[in-house]
Amino acid sequence: MSGAVTPVTEAIAALEAARTTPVAPGAPLVPGAVGILAVGDEVLTSYATGSAVLYDDSAALLPAHARVPMQLDTVFDVASLTKLFTATVAMQQVEAGLLELDAPVADHLPDFAAGGKAAITVRQLLTHTSGLEWWLPLWRDWPNRDARIHAALTHPPATPPGEQFVYSDLNLIALGVLLEQLGGATLDVLVHHGVTVPLGMRDTGFLTQLGHVETARFAATEIEDDTGRGLVRGEVHDENAWSLEGVAGHAGVFSTGADLLRFARVFTGSDPRILSADSVIVMTTNLNPDLPDDAHGIGFEIDQPRYMGELSGPRTIGHTGFTGTSLVADLASGATAILLTNAVHPHRPETSINALRAAWATGAARSLH
């Protein structure tokens, strides 16, 4: 890279190092990436590097001519960033008077009361203080979608509600089912009509809403031997979301960097098209004050330096996705860092990519000075 060293060029250098420097067992940390750094309405950089598809279905490197280059409009499985979309739909139901955050989940889903969960509230699902198990192999141990949903709703809690933070996919699976009942439509439709269409996020949504996106635009994820799917591309990576027909509250949304920037601006600029200012405040305010290491709003994590880097602070919100994605936004300055990678291609890495996420977000933070 030539020219003056700036916070943006330093962040890009970190991306290039992650893409080209081998780590154990010899592959680079990420095959490719799309990154956006912005402050308010100014985009500091939109950067694409590496490969959307680098390996074949045997995990062998593709020859150079067969690799699919990463593009700015590459469509990524954003994994747990899906939780932010589910949380947004939940707040829309609150605004409509159909949902109360402190109401017991079982008021809406009677089956959820099983196993001593009658007192768990919607807020506790969204702040991961419900006490539910962090995960269940729904795809493996139950035979169909209905059985898997029933298992997720009725499984007994691991700890009493409200006592500790346990990040749990089951929280958002249950919430997704609840929202479908309240909204009178499936979650993919609720997200489509409530979030992506009004924001002009044409390339974002569950796959049921993305029939116009050509397979060639998708970044590949993992070779899934356990599910027998082989190299996953243009299908949801998360096994449980896949077994729930691709639509679930915890995973299943696909998006692009540009679309995620539109979504982030709802919170940095209080875009009134999909949420009221009051809802934005609730989503971005720490609702876990007694758990200092686990600050969390409705959907959003808050002030997590491990992946927010120098952008982290008490007014910084964000989330990560297992496939190698992250969204970080500082509400005070409007600085936003979006990083989309296919880190699980061809297999999930042994090394966390949080340092890379933090370096990318730090690029936005240092650009403020």
N, C-alpha and C positions, 0 to 999 in steps of 0.2 A: 504494500500500500504506500503510495507516495503522497507528498503534501504535508500540511501541518497536522500535528496530532491534536485532536479534539476529543471531548467526551464521546461523541458519536463514533469517531474512527476507532477509539479504544474499545467501545462496545462491539463494533463490527469485528475487530481483531480477535476478541474473545470468542465470537461466533465461529470465525474461521479456524481458530485453534481447536475448538471443540469438534469441528468437522474434519480436521486433517490430522490431528495428533492421536496416535493409537493409545488406547487404554486397555487394561486387561479385559478380555483375553486377546487383544490385538486389534480390534476394530476401533474406529473413532467413536467418541461419545454420542454423536448424532450424525446420521447420514446427510441431513440437510435441515434447513430452517428458513422461515420467513419471520422477519422481525420488523416491528413498527415502533418508533419513538415519536412522541408528539407532546406538545405543550399547548393546551387549549385547542384552538383551531389550526395551529401551525404543525404540520408534519415535518419533523426533523429528518427522518429517514424512513423509507420503506425499502427493505433489503431482503433479497432472496439469494440463497446459496446452496450448493450441493444438489442432492438428488432426492426426488420424491419416491423413486423406486431405485434402489441400489443393489438389491440382492434378489436371486431367484428363489423358487420355492424349496430349494435344498439348502438355503442360506449361503450359497456360493455367490461371490461378486459377479455381477453381470459384466459382460464386455462393455467397453466405453460406449459403443454405438447403440447398445440396448438399454442403457440407463435412461430414466425419465428425469429431466432436469427440474429442479424446484422453480416455480414461477410465483410471482406476487399473488396470483389468483388461485394458487393450489388450494384445494379443499381438504381440510384436516378433520379427523375425528378428534374433537376437543375434550372428550372423556368427561371428567368431573366439572369442567366449566358448565356443563349441562345444568348443574345444581343452581347456578345463578339464574338461568332461564326459568327453572321451576319455581325458585323463590320469587321471581318477578311476577309470575302468574299468581302465586299465592297472595302477594300484596294487592294485585288487581281484584282478587276476590274479597279481600278485606275492604278495599275502597267501595266495592259494590254492596257491602253490607251482608255478604253471604258467609263470611268467615271471621272468627275472632282468634287472635293469636294465642290467647290464654285459655281457650276452650279445650277441653279434653278431646283428643283425636277420636276416642270411642264414641263421642256424641254423633260423629258423622260416619264412623266405621265400627259398628258394634263388635265385629270379630276381633278388632284390635285389643279389646279389653282382656282377651285371654292371657293367661300367664301372669296376672297381676299388673297389667299395664293400663288400667282404667284411668289413672290420674295423669298420665303423660299428656302434655299439651302440644299444640301445634308449634308454639314457640320453641319448645324443647327439641322437637324434630329439627327445626331450622338452625338451632344453635349447637346441635350435637351434644346436648346435655340430657338426652332421654334415658340413657342407660341401656339402649339396645346394643346387641352384638355389632361388631364393626362390619361383619360380612358373613354370608352363608353361601355355600356352593349350590345355589338354586338350580343352575343349569344342569348340574350333575345328579343331584339327589332327588329331584322331583320330576314327574314325567311330562308335564305340559304347563302352559302358561297359567291356567287357573290354579293348579296345585302349587305352583311357585309363588303366586301372589298370596294364596292362603298361608303358605309357610312363612312368608315374610311378615305378614300381618299378625300371625298368632304365636310366633316364636317367643319364648319367655325372655325377659330382659336379663342382661348380664350383671347390672348394678342398679341400685335404686335411682329413680329420676332426680335430676338436679344436683347430684353430688360431684360429678366429675365430667370432664370433656372426653368423649370417645367419638372420634370421627367415624361415622357409620353410613354406608350406602343404604342400609335398611331404613334409616330415617327418611331419605328422599324417595325411596321406592314407595313407602307408605303414604307420603305426602302426595306423590303423583296420583296414586289411586284415589285419594280423598279429593283432589282437585278435579279429576275426571267426573266424579260423582256430582260435585257442586256445579261444575261448568257445563254439564250436559254434553260433553264432547271428549274425545280422547286427547291426551296431553299434547300430541303432535299438532293437533288442530288448534288447541288453546294457545300454544306458543306461536303458531303461524299467524293467527288472527290478532293475538294480543301483543306480540313483540316484533316479529320479523317483518311482517307486511307494513305496519305503520312506520317502522324505522327504515324501510327500504333495504333490508338485509336480504337481498335476493338469493344469496348463496348460503344461507344459514337455515338450519332446522334439522329435524329428524329426517331420515332418508325417505320416508313416505311423502315428504313435501319437496324433495329435491330431484324429481324425475327428470328435470331439464339439464342436470349436471352430467356431463359425459364422464365415463369411467376414467378417461385419460387425465382428468384433472385431480383425481384423488391421490393423496399421499398414502403409500403402503404402510401397514403397521406390522404386526407380528405373524410369525409362522406358528399357528396354534395346533400343536399336535394333540393336546388333550381333547379339544372339541372335534378334531378331525377335519377342520376347515382349511388347513394348509395356510398359505400366505393370504392374509386378510387385507383386502383393498376394496373400498367401496361398500364395505359392511362394517357395522359397529365392532370395535375391538373387544370391549368389555363382554365377558362371557355371559354374565347374568342379563345384561341389557339385550344381548343377541337372543337369549332364550326367552325373553319377554317380547319377542317379535320386533326388536329394535327400538321400542319406545318405552322409556322408563324415566323416573324422576331424577335418577342419579347419573345417567350416562345415555349417550345415543345421539346427541346433537353434533352436527358437522358445521364448520364455518371457515371463513377466510380472515386474514389479517384486517383487511379494510372493513369488513362487516363488524368485526369485534371492536374496532375503534368507534364505529357508530354506536354500538351498544354501550361502551364505556362512557361516552359523552352524555348518556342519560344521567349518569351519576356525577360527573365532573361539571356538567353544565345545567343539570336539572331540566333536561328536555321534557316538557310537559306532555308529550304526545302519548306516552304509555304509563307514566306514574306521576302522582302528585308530589309536590315538594315534601310533604309530610312523610310519604312512603319512602322517598329517597333517604330522608333523615333516619327513619327506623332501620332501613337496610344497612346503613353505613355507620351506625352508632354501636359501640360495644355493649352488648347485652349480657356479657359474662364477666362483670366487674370482679367477682370473687374468684376468678380463675385467671390470674394475671398473665400466664403464658399462652392462654387460649382465647384471646380477644376475638369476638365474633359478633357480627350483626346478623341480619336476616339474609342468609346465603353467603355473605362475604366474610372472609377472614380479614383481620385488621392488624396492622403493625407486626408483620412477621419477617424480620430481617433475613432469615435463612434463605428466602427466595426473593424478597423485595429489595435487598441490598441497601444502598444509601438512600433510596427513595422511601424506605420504611419510616413510619412515624404514626402518631396517634390518629391522624386523619388520612391514613393510607389504607386502601382496600384492595383486595385481590383474591385470586384463587388459582390453583394449579390443576392440571389434568394428567392422569397417569401416562398417557401416550407421549407426553413431553411438551405440554402446553402451559402457558401462564398468562394472566392478565393482571396488571398492577396499575393502580391509579391513585395519585395524591390529590385529595379533594381541595387542599388549600391552594395549590399552584396550577392544577389541571394537567400536570405532567402524567403521561400514560406510557406504559411499556407493555407491548404485546409480543409474546414470543411463541411461535408455533414450530414444533419440531416433530419428527417421527422417530423419537429416541428408542422406541420399542421395536424398530425394524432392523434386523429380522427377528431379534429376540430382545426381551427387556434387559436393560443394562444392569450390570452389577454395581455401577457407580451412579450415585444420585446426580441429577442434572441441576440441582438447586444452585450450585455455585455459578453455573452458566446463566440461570434465570436472574440471579442477583447481579451479575456483571452487566446484563442487559438493562435491568432497571436502574442500575447505578449510572448508566449512560444518560438516562433521562434526568436523574437527580443532578448530576454535575453540569448539565446543560443549563440549569437554572442560574448558575453563578456567573 
